[in-house]
Amino acid sequence: MRKFSRGSRSLDTPFYDFFDLSTIIIILGLILIFILWPIMEVFIKSFFPDGSFSLEMYRIIFKNNRQLIYNSIFVSTLSTLGTIFIAISIALYATFSNTKIKGIISAILMLTMISPPFVSSLSYIILFGRRGLITHRLLGLSISPYGWHGIVMMQIAGSVSIAALLIIGIMSSIDRNLINASLDLGESPSNTVKKVILPLAKPGIVAASFLTFVKSISDFGTPIIIGGRFNVLATEAYLSVIGRGNLPRAAAISVIILIPSLFIFQIYRYHMESTQLLSASGAKLKNNDNFGFNMGKTLTFFLGFITSLFLTFMVLQYIAIFLSAISDYRTGTLIFTTEYIKAVRFSLMPSFFRSIRYSFIAGIATSIIGLLLSYYIERRNLKIGKTMDFISTLPYIMPGPFFGIAYILAFNKNPIAITGTGLIVVLNCIFRQIPISTKAASAALKNISIELEYAARDLGSPNIKVIWGIVMPLLKPAFLVSFVNTFTATMTTVGAIIFLITPSSRVATVEMFNVLRDGKYGLASVLASILIITTLIINVSFSALLMGNSKISKE
């Protein structure tokens, strides 16, 4: 394939050339300033706490908090293994079920993905706490839900949905002829699953494992809420900033959390590269519609039981949250009330509207920056393209607290002193989600013929008009993926921005975390309900608007 050239340079006016070059410089500058610089500040602060090189902070942490390191890795490993086991079970059952069952399972999984953080912890306490609706009211038990087992269960509950959807996507693309060939050669259904389906689903399984581990090891909210006396590194990083104001210590802990994440990322890259040859020579989508694969009664029953158990828990989780938002059980009798709704209406609604505003701005900005960056890297073949692609991917492997602390360290002084403002929160959300935007755009660009751009250039269109008149309209699906992902993530995030929030820039998820930490489960349930419903409505509306306009323009 020939490279994109500026063969018709004479057709470009100085204005268009200047505008095109300025766009490149601005995009690259934003990536360096708001991704690379903050990350470097964390390392500098941890190794130069007082302006001179020192490993004292690390020595103290490894000496006094070694158990927290073990706890973090222990919980993250168990959560990852549990998540992948359940996700594979659900993916197998959904992929080879009829279309109706697969649609129901996928819909429930997608709904749980737009939930705000701590929903699982909140429902866990409501259902299985000392005064839980199931443990206390139905079974008459008074057991403690707190400890490492509670953390693992809730992290699994919060991670299974995206992991299962990733694996379902891969399994759905497996050529059914390979499965038929295995059966025709005499393999049993269970061996076909083990030797054909699971190896071909390896990219999805590896990606889901990486995402789950990074999410688990950087989770500080769940251990704070239901960990009891069981602490982890992420919690210690949170307390170092919020409770003690010790930024060098928090920076050092963030670097330590990053180490296992990078190790898992290398494993992820190795396995993904090893599957590229198989993917390149493997089967395309053939005969995948209405394919019936009988996995055997025993295996089908087992997978169906695991799937039903998980989906039942998720449905109970939402029922419990919605019920807790309009009822009171403190007296031992279930009484319906609007007390919590009124409390949210008068005291917390400003934070809710602020969340929508921040999320919408972040969704639009992330999508535009990500699509432009991907275009210049993929189509213009910039000399520093691979380097910029790597830098833009870094937030993908950075734990949330790391990226939040990075912004405090980088932007609390001139020339960009924005700590304490709403702008720093929005910027953090924008560049935290840039990797998803660029990857979605890169995937879309591979399916768009570059000959369209050559044709436009030959007809006299300058570079900037090629971008905005041809490429961007064709990237609407990628823009939609990026917007929905960023909007949802910003509406439901807390890991990074909790370090950046001030009273004037509080958002709904942080308010929810605070009231949940204080034991005000009714208020937390109302906030969770509002966030879920609002995020769902706006995502569906924006999707319909964008894709509807796309269909109209085609007609």
CORBEL-V342566 format. One line per field, one symbol per residue. ss: DSSP state (h for helix, s for strand, l for the rest). Layout:
# CORBEL-V342566
ss=???
This chain:
# CORBEL-V342566
ss=llllllllhhhllhhhhhhhhhhhhhhhhhhhhhhhhhhhhhhhhhhllllllllhhhhhhhhhlhhhhhhhhhhhhhhhhhhhhhhhhhhhhhhlllhhhhhhhhhhhhhhhlllllhhhhhhhhhhllllhhhhhhlllllllllhhhhhhhhhhhhhhhhhhhhhhhhhlllhhhhhhhhhllllhhhhhhhhhhhhlhhhhhhhhhhhhhhhhlllhhhhhhllllllhhhhhhhhhhllllhhhhhhhhhhhhhhhhhhhhhhhhhhhhlhhhhhhlllllllllllllllhhhhhhhhhhhhhhhhhhhhhhhhhhhhhlssllllllssllhhhhhhhhhlhhhhhhhhhhhhhhhhhhhhhhhhhhhhhhllllllhhhhhhhhhhhhhllhhhhhhhhhhhlllllllllllhhhhhhhhhhhlhhhhhhhhhhhhlllllhhhhhhhhllllhhhhhhhhhhhhlhhhhhhhhhhhhhhhhhllllhhhlllhhhllhhhhhhhhhhlllhhhhhhhhhhhhhhhhhhhhhhhhhhhhhhhhhhl
